[in-house]
Amino acid sequence: MTYSLTQGAVQRIMNGEDIRNPVLQILGLKKITASQGNVQDRYRLLLSDGLCQASSAMLATQLNGMAESGQLEINTIIQMDKYLCNQVNNDRRVIIMLQVSVLNPGSVVGGKIGDPVNYQPGMNSNLQGQQIGTTPNPQGQIKSSIPPKPQGFLGKGGPAQPPQMPAFYGNKGTSGVAGGAGGASTGPIGAVFEIDSLTPYQNRWTIKARVTKKSGIRTWSNSRGEGKLFSIDLIDQSGEIRATAFNQECDKFYEMIEANKVYYISKAALKTANKAYTTIKNDYEMTFNHDTQLVPCNEAAADIPQMQHDFVPINGLAQISKDSLVDIIGVCKHAADTSTIVTKTTNKELTKRELTLVDDTNTEVRLTLWGDEAEKFNPTGNAIVAVKGARVSDFGGVSLSALMSSTTTINPDISEAHRLRGWWDSVGNTVQTSSLTGAGGMGGGGRSRFVTRAAPLLRGQICGEENLVKSFLRGFMRAGFFLWVSY
């Protein structure tokens, strides 16, 4: 059987060139056990194009399952659909494999194709990166069905020249480029990439994104010291990501950033996202540092969308597990007066307001707003309320709470809101509804020195430390008494 490898691809990739969807053979796979401080094992691969081989290829951790399941066995022929080639030293590059397709299992291929030599920086070659038909044989010779082209890059005379900005290669690359291989659109601080193409393995990128949410400044104090932070949610045509600024960067960027404005952002750190505190569909989150650059986008940005939601119908909340984060939208059927609670640890007052939301599934649920959002909410007029990232609780049946990380929008200009307004005005205000939340809890104003069980829903996140902001206490009623439990 004849197999096809992209001959010359290894050398050209290691020299900084971009090869779209190169087809290579795996000749080695080594597990690198996680050291202290790392959370996952890594896999290093020996890749060959039939003429040249390189062992400086690393599998992205999200693909570990392919190695562990045996899909990437020795002699397997793969296509690298998305990858990076980062320069880690002056003369050393590392290939990070982000998306891989298995074309021919190693057990079927049955042996090494060709007689590849080890890649060395600066080695000369006339290889063109074309697809060559090859057949493995005991002598390691390559039988080619397509002859090589004349010397030069892509058949043209002269030596191959690496691009000026090697960064991201594959099918989803820089903004406005269908193939993702070169031709990036350029902003004031570099080539612009899509948010969903970012990974921690990249070292040069810029995004153009809209700020859909800007939090207030939060502070913390623990055994390791004190600090402050704020976070923003960013969106572009491809997806969303959360960014957080700590301490000095918090002071530097807080006044510079405005909600709903578009910015170019570059040189921030990326790490695995903590999905327990966000509904943003991104495996990574961003942290600003002293190198981070942020430039307002002054040109028209109609191509950058507004906030995205993935709404759950209210009657579907009964199937959602406790402490999950959901996006919810409904008509405010009733709003209680504000009330205050006093936290035991800080002895500070916290304002809350409980709303009853209903939607066209004829189901209602209680939503608790806290702090400024509770005080600013206008209880008249049956407003449409949309919350991104509300926490599900099993207190009194099923209830919801808006967190510090949640985004609450009143009467948003979106199709779901217009549909609900039409439903409420025509039939919704008169239909019989069922409630997911039990009786009680909708009391009016007043003050309590006891924090109810809803308090755990106010937990915030210290994003860089991955700890909880331990600002609130949990209380619950048992046998007529309130028992305090800190967390």
Buried (B, 14 or more C-beta within 10 A) or exposed (E): EEBBBBBBBBBBBBBBBBBBBBBBBBBEBEEEEEEEEEEEBBBBBBBBBBBBBBBBBBBBBEBBEBBEEEBBBBBBBBBBBBBBBBBEEEEEBBBBBBBBEBBBBBEEBEEBBBEBEEBEEEEEBEBBBBBBEBBBEEEEEBEBEEEBBEBEBEEEEEEBEEEEBBBBBBBBBBBEBEBBBBBBEEBBBBBBBBBBBBBBBBEBBBBBBBBBBBBEEBEBEEEEEEBBBBBBBBBBBBBBBBBBBBEEBBEBBBEEBEBEEBBBBBBBBBEBBEEEBBBBEBBBBBBBEEEBBBBEBEEEBEEBBEBBBEBBEBBEBEEBEEEBBBBBBBBBBBBBEBBBBBBBEEEEEBBBBBBBBBBBBBBBBBBBBBBEBBEEBEBEEBBBBBBBBBBBBEBBBBBBBBBBBBBBBBBBEBEBBEBBBEBBEEEBEEEEBEBBBEEEBBEEEEEBEBBBBBBBBBBBBBBBBEEBBBBBBBBBEEEEEBEEEEE
